[in-house]
Amino acid sequence: MTAAAPLSPTGDLVIQTARREVAPGEECTLIVTLSAQPAAPLEQFELTFPGFTALTPPAVRPEGGVTVRGRLDRPGFHAFAAAALIDGRHVTGRDYFVVRDPPPFTATHEAGYYVFLGCGDCPIVIEKETHALADWTLQQWKDLVSWMGANGMNRLWTLVNGYTLVYPSKRWPALRDRYARNVREDFLRELIDHAHGCGVKIYLMLTTDGHARDFSQAYPEAARQDASGEPGVHYGLALEHPLTRDYIFGVLDEVLELYPNADGIAVHPTESDPDRFNPESLAAYRTETDRDLRAEPKEARRAWHNLAFARFMREFAARCHRHNPALDLVMANCWWQDDHVTINHATLPPDMRIAVWHYAWEDTEAKPWPIFRWHEAFGADRLIYVPTSQSYLYPKDPCQVMTRHIGIDLLVSTAATLGVRNTMYFAGWDILPEPARLLDVALVRHPTATLAADPASQRQMIPELYADYFSARTAALRSAGR
């Protein structure tokens, strides 16, 4: 083993493996060749593979390239880098293995996927009216849930509204998602029962005053207005308008009557700027403060929007518990709430947990991300981490897959240093194939930071992982006796 080799975005070396999922101690065999010249001899071959125990030295293959044999003893996600010289040119490649935990694969923390049963807000991203998951059959969902329960993932969040309503609404039949199978067959209640038999809990995810495309078009008077009186973006609603309240509470009542066996409710606040200047909003602010909302600085407006939504969540939580006192309640934070954590802590229901989303797409170094603020106020037990920035990307190229999972490891490891081990992956409209889901399981169970023996050492490791992932992981495994 050598020091970490420089990495290129794609890699000139091709790494072939019989399979990437192995058991602890099982032999791993790699065949490394040059992509442009498979038969070319590789000079000064180097392998940077934290946790890998070589069984034999790298063997030069008569047909070109190098064969490496070894084993991985520790369960989890194991990335590696290869480097060599070819005609004096430095070439690199990257790949990974997943070492599965020995069965039974019991859940160690809350972990799972957030999926769309219908449109959600999918057209923003893929510019289509629907997606493949919206047409999944009950059996396909049962197969996924069965797999999750058998592999230590125990939560599935299902978005049941958004741009459309993804259930057979009687109150707003015109808002039903015309492509969603659950509207036609209404299988979610049966899926929840099946999930319980697999050890998986199902949460109904509900958007509230955002992403209400069809409702805002049907009732434009409830649509959020900007300072010029024009509709806001992302189909936002004015929270103070009586039609908005009626819609949000009406949807909640309908889905809890249809699916009383659901385990929890997860709430998605508006994702766009919460500023709204509807007459109802201006009047509410005037009544509370005797001031004009339009004349207030943005920070004061933002603080009021946080307070208003947190108070609304108290009403929302009380209504949930009138249906079912045992419902677990989660609010996903949005960016406009991150600077007002103290307002949310003081105002939100004390039993409501926070799903902290990570939206920083291009992080290359450790930073004081919002999770630190939410953790300081709410503590680890009330937080769930959603490492969205990396986890919603599903590339197929092994180099890019490895980049994705290193990114997730960095984020999940950061949360783990705070004691936050509950992790939900945003899948939305695209469920991963099994090999990628196994990677997700491995990262939830074994983030690199947990190799360190104490919280102080874990926190120190995060900037080191960002600076040089392979070297930091090698050092951590050595310290852990691997």
Phi, psi and omega per residue, in radians:
M1 nan 2.544 -3.087
T2 -2.236 3.093 3.090
A3 -1.144 2.848 -3.065
A4 -1.025 2.336 3.115
A5 -1.579 2.593 3.060
P6 -1.046 2.570 -3.094
L7 -1.963 2.518 3.019
S8 -1.844 2.797 -3.082
P9 -1.045 -0.596 -3.102
T10 -2.014 -0.871 3.139
G11 1.795 2.319 3.106
D12 -1.544 -0.358 -3.127
L13 -1.525 2.487 3.068
V14 -1.848 2.195 3.122
I15 -1.900 2.095 3.123
Q16 -1.871 2.348 3.089
T17 -2.352 2.597 3.106
A18 -1.109 -0.694 3.059
R19 -2.843 2.680 -3.076
R20 -1.678 -0.215 3.130
E21 -1.794 2.094 -3.112
V22 -2.307 2.892 3.060
A23 -1.585 2.766 3.101
P24 -0.966 2.288 3.113
G25 1.429 -0.140 -3.141
E26 -1.272 2.524 -3.104
E27 -1.167 2.401 3.049
C28 -1.995 2.237 3.135
T29 -2.063 2.248 3.141
L30 -2.054 2.401 2.978
I31 -2.045 2.064 -3.046
V32 -1.960 2.144 3.125
T33 -2.349 2.880 3.074
L34 -1.473 2.284 -3.044
S35 -1.060 -0.742 -3.086
A36 -1.376 -0.480 -3.102
Q37 -2.393 1.413 -3.079
P38 -0.997 -0.479 -3.102
A39 -1.581 0.019 -3.077
A40 -1.256 2.484 3.039
P41 -1.291 2.447 3.131
L42 -1.759 2.159 -3.127
E43 -1.694 2.587 3.074
Q44 0.849 0.883 -3.116
F45 -1.177 2.339 3.121
E46 -2.296 2.462 3.112
L47 -2.196 2.159 3.064
T48 -1.901 1.838 -2.963
F49 -2.473 1.457 -3.135
P50 -0.970 2.282 3.111
G51 1.518 -0.076 -3.084
F52 -1.566 2.289 3.058
T53 -1.885 1.984 -3.133
A54 -1.247 2.347 3.089
L55 -1.590 -0.494 3.080
T56 -2.519 2.766 3.035
P57 -1.119 2.719 3.065
P58 -0.950 2.312 -3.074
A59 -1.890 2.246 3.085
V60 -1.257 2.307 -3.117
R61 -1.624 2.325 3.121
P62 -1.003 -0.573 -3.132
E63 -1.487 0.085 3.097
G64 1.959 2.554 3.105
G65 1.479 -2.890 -3.029
V66 -2.384 2.499 3.010
T67 -1.900 2.344 3.123
V68 -2.194 2.306 3.117
R69 -2.125 2.408 3.114
G70 -3.011 -2.879 -3.128
R71 -2.550 2.799 3.059
L72 -2.149 2.170 -3.036
D73 -1.692 -0.322 -2.999
R74 -1.846 2.238 3.086
P75 -1.062 2.613 3.081
G76 2.348 -2.935 3.137
F77 -1.619 2.215 -3.097
H78 -2.197 1.886 3.092
A79 -1.640 2.643 3.071
F80 -2.547 2.828 3.129
A81 -2.292 2.481 3.087
A82 -2.101 2.577 3.116
A83 -2.534 2.637 3.131
A84 -2.810 3.017 3.004
L85 -1.935 2.476 3.046
I86 -2.433 1.965 -3.080
D87 0.958 0.715 3.119
G88 1.375 0.002 -3.121
R89 -1.760 2.356 -3.126
H90 -1.430 2.155 -3.135
V91 -2.176 2.630 -3.086
T92 -2.419 2.902 3.036
G93 -2.789 2.822 -3.103
R94 -2.461 2.651 3.069
D95 -2.871 -2.939 -3.038
Y96 -2.767 2.846 2.938
F97 -2.247 2.694 2.961
V98 -2.027 2.153 3.062
V99 -1.748 2.016 -3.059
R100 -1.351 2.532 3.019
D101 -1.163 2.538 3.043
P102 -1.079 2.459 3.104
P103 -1.195 2.754 0.045
P104 -1.356 2.578 -3.080
F105 -1.561 1.222 -3.125
T106 -1.300 2.579 3.137
A107 -1.244 2.306 3.088
T108 -1.716 -0.389 3.136
H109 -2.594 3.034 2.954
E110 -1.196 2.220 3.135
A111 -2.722 2.514 3.109
G112 2.966 -2.691 -3.018
Y113 -2.247 2.566 3.009
Y114 -1.865 2.056 -3.008
V115 -2.213 2.763 3.071
F116 -1.725 2.174 3.023
L117 -1.423 -0.243 3.116
G118 -2.562 -2.545 -3.025
C119 -1.045 -0.760 -3.044
G120 1.101 -2.163 2.948
D121 -2.143 0.533 -3.008
C122 -0.986 -0.678 -3.099
P123 -1.014 -0.453 3.083
I124 -1.012 -0.642 -2.989
V125 -1.648 -0.807 -3.019
I126 -1.969 0.023 3.071
E127 0.950 0.717 3.049
K128 -2.291 2.837 -3.098
E129 -1.459 -0.296 -3.133
T130 -2.702 -3.009 -3.097
H131 -2.715 3.010 -2.989
A132 -1.107 -0.675 -3.075
L133 -1.116 -0.514 -3.133
A134 -1.074 -0.429 -3.117
D135 -1.823 0.163 3.091
W136 -1.059 2.490 3.083
T137 -1.416 2.895 3.063
L138 -1.001 -0.705 -3.121
Q139 -1.118 -0.667 3.097
Q140 -1.099 -0.741 3.104
W141 -1.172 -0.672 3.091
K142 -1.089 -0.706 3.131
D143 -1.095 -0.725 3.110
L144 -1.100 -0.840 -3.107
V145 -1.113 -0.683 3.093
S146 -1.079 -0.757 3.106
W147 -1.079 -0.768 -3.136
M148 -1.032 -0.856 -3.129
G149 -1.082 -0.607 -3.132
A150 -1.328 -0.258 -3.068
N151 -2.104 0.374 2.987
G152 1.418 0.376 3.023
M153 -1.970 2.228 -2.890
N154 -2.210 0.257 3.118
R155 -2.406 2.425 2.982
L156 -2.346 2.067 3.057
W157 -1.713 2.211 -3.089
T158 -2.038 2.074 3.101
L159 -1.320 2.115 -3.056
V160 -1.919 0.075 2.994
N161 -2.509 -2.421 -3.022
G162 1.982 -2.334 3.084
Y163 -1.040 -0.561 -3.083
T164 -2.286 3.070 3.012
L165 -1.799 2.221 -2.960
V166 -1.833 0.659 3.087
Y167 -2.639 2.864 -3.073
P168 -1.352 1.266 -3.118
S169 -1.085 2.295 3.045
K170 -1.577 -0.478 -3.083
R171 -1.382 -0.616 -3.126
W172 -2.239 1.125 -3.078
P173 -1.055 -0.502 -3.129
A174 -1.239 -0.272 -3.117
L175 -1.663 0.007 3.136
R176 -1.095 2.476 3.087
D177 -1.243 2.040 -3.038
R178 -1.314 -0.187 3.134
Y179 -1.819 -0.262 -2.990
A180 -1.354 2.202 -3.132
R181 -1.125 -0.566 -3.128
N182 -1.148 -0.438 3.048
V183 -1.189 -0.735 -3.092
R184 -1.318 -0.690 -2.996
E185 -1.935 -0.318 3.107
D186 0.838 1.110 -3.061
F187 -1.731 -0.039 -2.976
L188 -1.081 -0.653 3.140
R189 -1.085 -0.727 3.109
E190 -1.169 -0.648 3.110
L191 -1.100 -0.700 3.135
I192 -1.081 -0.775 3.099
D193 -1.046 -0.754 3.114
H194 -1.099 -0.724 -3.129
A195 -1.076 -0.695 3.132
H196 -1.060 -0.623 3.087
G197 -1.203 -0.301 3.125
C198 -1.753 0.037 -3.104
G199 1.393 0.370 -3.103
V200 -1.998 2.338 3.089
K201 -1.731 2.466 -3.115
I202 -1.918 2.224 3.071
Y203 -1.924 2.450 3.021
L204 -1.575 2.053 3.089
M205 -1.586 2.288 -3.104
L206 -2.229 2.159 2.904
T207 -1.288 2.722 -3.058
T208 -2.070 -1.570 -3.080
D209 -1.745 0.452 3.074
G210 -2.492 2.866 3.092
H211 1.054 0.435 -3.092
A212 -1.669 1.102 -3.020
R213 -1.027 -1.028 -3.026
D214 -1.183 -0.657 3.132
F215 -1.174 -0.758 -3.110
S216 -1.161 -0.509 3.087
Q217 -1.331 -0.576 3.107
A218 -1.330 -0.515 -3.104
Y219 -2.283 1.251 -3.038
P220 -1.085 -0.374 3.123
E221 -1.155 -0.371 3.117
A222 -1.595 -0.175 -3.111
A223 -1.161 2.477 -3.137
R224 -1.119 2.342 3.132
Q225 -1.896 2.400 3.049
D226 -1.443 -3.040 -3.031
A227 -1.094 -0.430 3.137
S228 -1.585 0.003 -3.139
G229 1.562 0.049 3.120
E230 -1.504 2.702 3.089
P231 -1.072 2.477 3.095
G232 -1.326 3.132 -3.119
V233 -1.522 2.955 3.103
H234 1.032 0.397 3.064
Y235 0.951 0.829 3.134
G236 -1.285 2.742 3.115
L237 -2.048 2.653 3.038
A238 -1.412 2.011 -3.036
L239 -1.098 -0.457 -3.093
E240 -1.464 -0.184 -3.123
H241 -1.302 2.342 -3.109
P242 -1.054 -0.547 3.096
L243 -1.160 -0.612 3.103
T244 -1.117 -0.847 3.133
R245 -1.061 -0.758 -3.141
D246 -1.083 -0.689 -3.138
Y247 -1.181 -0.870 -3.099
I248 -1.083 -0.824 -3.132
F249 -1.232 -0.594 3.124
G250 -1.145 -0.740 3.078
V251 -1.100 -0.764 3.119
L252 -1.012 -0.826 -3.134
D253 -1.062 -0.768 -3.104
E254 -1.097 -0.804 -3.047
V255 -1.253 -0.561 3.117
L256 -1.342 -0.402 3.013
E257 -1.326 -0.638 3.110
L258 -1.301 -0.623 -3.015
Y259 -2.239 1.121 -3.102
P260 -1.190 -0.224 -3.136
N261 -1.542 0.046 3.085
A262 -1.077 2.607 -3.076
D263 -1.580 -0.425 -3.100
G264 -2.850 2.981 3.060
I265 -2.143 2.235 3.020
A266 -1.959 2.349 -3.000
V267 -1.978 2.352 3.114
H268 -1.950 1.872 3.048
P269 -1.154 3.018 3.085
T270 -1.016 2.410 -3.096
E271 -1.611 -0.285 3.130
S272 -1.654 3.080 3.138
D273 -0.947 2.201 -3.071
P274 -1.350 -0.066 3.132
D275 -0.935 2.307 3.131
R276 -2.599 2.421 -3.061
F277 -2.223 0.553 3.049
N278 -1.122 2.674 3.123
P279 -0.949 -0.690 -3.128
E280 -1.131 -0.667 3.136
S281 -1.225 -0.760 3.111
L282 -1.067 -0.710 -3.133
A283 -1.166 -0.706 3.132
A284 -1.104 -0.744 -3.140
Y285 -1.174 -0.714 3.119
R286 -1.065 -0.726 -3.138
T287 -1.104 -0.708 -3.084
E288 -1.326 -0.649 -2.950
T289 -2.089 -0.241 -3.025
D290 1.079 0.505 3.108
R291 -2.248 2.896 -3.131
D292 -1.628 2.068 -3.116
L293 -1.011 -0.602 -3.095
R294 -1.166 -0.413 -3.102
A295 -1.625 -0.069 -3.072
E296 -1.424 2.612 3.028
P297 -1.168 2.765 -3.052
K298 -1.010 -0.685 -3.120
E299 -1.074 -0.705 3.117
A300 -1.171 -0.705 3.091
R301 -1.097 -0.764 -3.113
R302 -1.098 -0.699 3.120
A303 -1.103 -0.707 3.136
W304 -1.176 -0.677 3.105
H305 -1.083 -0.694 3.079
N306 -1.103 -0.778 3.128
L307 -1.106 -0.761 -3.109
A308 -1.105 -0.744 -3.123
F309 -1.221 -0.690 3.130
A310 -1.110 -0.677 3.080
R311 -1.160 -0.669 3.087
F312 -1.093 -0.638 3.118
M313 -1.128 -0.516 3.062
R314 -1.135 -0.755 3.075
E315 -1.122 -0.747 -3.124
F316 -1.069 -0.782 -3.135
A317 -1.111 -0.728 3.126
A318 -1.088 -0.673 3.131
R319 -1.194 -0.703 3.065
C320 -0.988 -0.798 -3.039
H321 -1.335 -0.307 2.969
R322 -1.197 -0.559 3.046
H323 -1.287 -0.782 -3.046
N324 -2.732 1.835 -3.108
P325 -1.068 -0.336 -3.075
A326 -1.556 -0.036 -3.099
L327 -1.069 2.323 3.018
D328 -1.483 2.334 -3.048
L329 -2.022 2.324 -3.117
V330 -2.321 2.388 2.982
M331 -2.006 2.189 3.026
A332 -1.395 2.253 3.109
N333 -1.309 2.685 2.963
C334 -2.148 2.848 -2.963
W335 -0.937 -0.599 -3.066
W336 -1.306 -0.129 3.094
Q337 -1.675 -0.225 -2.984
D338 -1.173 -0.477 3.116
D339 -1.573 0.070 -3.102
H340 -2.321 0.750 -3.127
V341 -1.087 -0.657 -3.090
T342 -1.137 -0.649 3.073
I343 -1.084 -0.770 3.134
N344 -1.135 -0.712 -3.139
H345 -1.112 -0.664 -3.106
A346 -1.324 -0.398 -2.949
T347 -1.970 -0.595 -3.098
L348 -1.112 2.729 3.062
P349 -1.011 2.425 -3.063
P350 -1.138 -0.308 3.129
D351 -1.695 0.049 -3.139
M352 -1.509 2.240 3.101
R353 -1.654 2.902 -3.062
I354 -2.065 2.225 2.984
A355 -1.663 1.875 -3.053
V356 -1.541 2.008 3.140
W357 -1.515 2.551 3.071
H358 -1.931 2.013 -3.041
Y359 -1.945 0.046 -3.083
A360 -1.394 1.832 -2.909
W361 -1.361 -0.514 -2.973
E362 -2.070 0.595 -3.113
D363 -1.107 2.267 3.039
T364 -2.137 -0.014 3.106
E365 -2.614 2.791 -3.141
A366 -1.185 2.407 -3.113
K367 -2.425 2.853 3.072
P368 -1.368 1.324 -3.060
W369 -1.174 2.860 -3.106
P370 -0.977 -0.468 -3.113
I371 -1.015 -0.504 3.132
F372 -1.162 -0.677 3.131
R373 -1.198 -0.763 3.124
W374 -1.132 -0.655 3.130
H375 -1.162 -0.725 -3.127
E376 -1.058 -0.665 -3.097
A377 -1.479 -0.736 -2.967
F378 -1.788 -0.364 -3.085
G379 1.423 2.800 -3.040
A380 -1.110 -0.636 -3.020
D381 -1.177 -0.365 -3.121
R382 -1.734 0.159 -3.087
L383 -2.012 2.539 2.964
I384 -2.196 2.405 -3.084
Y385 -1.790 2.399 3.118
V386 -2.172 1.646 -3.052
P387 -1.384 1.108 -2.947
T388 -1.051 -0.669 -2.983
S389 -0.909 -0.740 -3.132
Q390 -1.715 -0.599 -2.862
S391 -1.325 -0.306 -3.101
Y392 -1.500 -0.097 3.135
L393 -1.585 2.265 -3.064
Y394 -2.171 1.183 -3.140
P395 -1.248 2.823 3.126
K396 -1.830 -0.478 3.123
D397 -1.139 2.260 -3.075
P398 -0.983 -0.650 3.113
C399 -1.080 -0.766 -3.132
Q400 -1.257 -0.624 3.061
V401 -1.053 -0.763 3.139
M402 -1.119 -0.699 3.092
T403 -1.063 -0.749 3.087
R404 -0.983 -0.822 -3.009
H405 -1.387 -0.471 2.967
I406 -1.106 -0.759 3.105
G407 -1.042 -0.750 3.105
I408 -1.142 -0.729 3.118
D409 -1.016 -0.750 3.123
L410 -1.061 -0.756 -3.115
L411 -1.239 -0.836 -3.123
V412 -1.148 -0.614 3.072
S413 -1.122 -0.697 3.099
T414 -1.050 -0.803 3.112
A415 -1.102 -0.672 -3.109
A416 -1.106 -0.551 3.117
T417 -1.128 -0.364 3.094
L418 -1.645 -0.004 -3.082
G419 1.496 0.157 3.137
V420 -1.604 1.843 -3.077
R421 -1.984 -0.110 3.084
N422 -1.414 2.204 -2.999
T423 -2.371 2.255 3.040
M424 -2.063 2.294 3.104
Y425 -1.664 2.303 3.039
F426 -1.384 1.999 3.083
A427 -1.831 -0.605 3.077
G428 1.091 -1.792 -2.997
W429 -1.928 0.231 -3.015
D430 -2.637 1.726 3.081
I431 -1.367 2.346 -3.115
L432 -1.206 2.649 2.951
P433 -1.184 2.865 -3.009
E434 -0.961 -0.774 -3.129
P435 -0.998 -0.665 3.116
A436 -1.264 -0.622 3.085
R437 -1.135 -0.602 3.078
L438 -1.104 -0.623 3.053
L439 -1.082 -0.776 3.138
D440 -1.057 -0.755 3.106
V441 -1.046 -0.810 -3.095
A442 -1.060 -0.693 -3.097
L443 -1.246 -0.616 3.075
V444 -1.146 -0.723 -3.057
R445 -1.387 -0.543 -2.984
H446 -2.403 1.021 3.032
P447 -1.112 2.572 -3.029
T448 -1.008 -0.625 -3.089
A449 -1.030 -0.491 -3.103
T450 -1.280 -0.082 3.022
L451 -1.192 -0.485 3.126
A452 -1.278 2.605 -2.975
A453 -1.407 -0.392 -3.039
D454 -2.483 2.787 -3.085
P455 -1.010 -0.662 -3.127
A456 -1.099 -0.745 3.121
S457 -1.187 -0.612 3.100
Q458 -1.108 -0.801 -3.137
R459 -1.111 -0.655 3.120
Q460 -1.146 -0.522 -3.066
M461 -1.239 -0.520 -3.005
I462 -1.028 -0.933 3.107
P463 -1.086 -0.502 3.104
E464 -1.207 -0.667 3.089
L465 -1.139 -0.695 3.104
Y466 -1.168 -0.628 -3.101
A467 -1.271 -0.727 -3.108
D468 -2.743 1.558 -3.014
Y469 -0.979 -0.828 -3.046
F470 -1.173 -0.762 3.141
S471 -1.152 -0.740 -3.129
A472 -1.153 -0.691 3.122
R473 -1.193 -0.664 3.084
T474 -1.053 -0.805 3.137
A475 -1.106 -0.696 -3.128
A476 -1.143 -0.722 3.124
L477 -1.158 -0.642 3.071
R478 -1.106 -0.767 3.135
S479 -1.109 -0.558 3.138
A480 -1.441 0.014 3.139
G481 1.454 0.474 3.124
R482 -2.119 nan nan
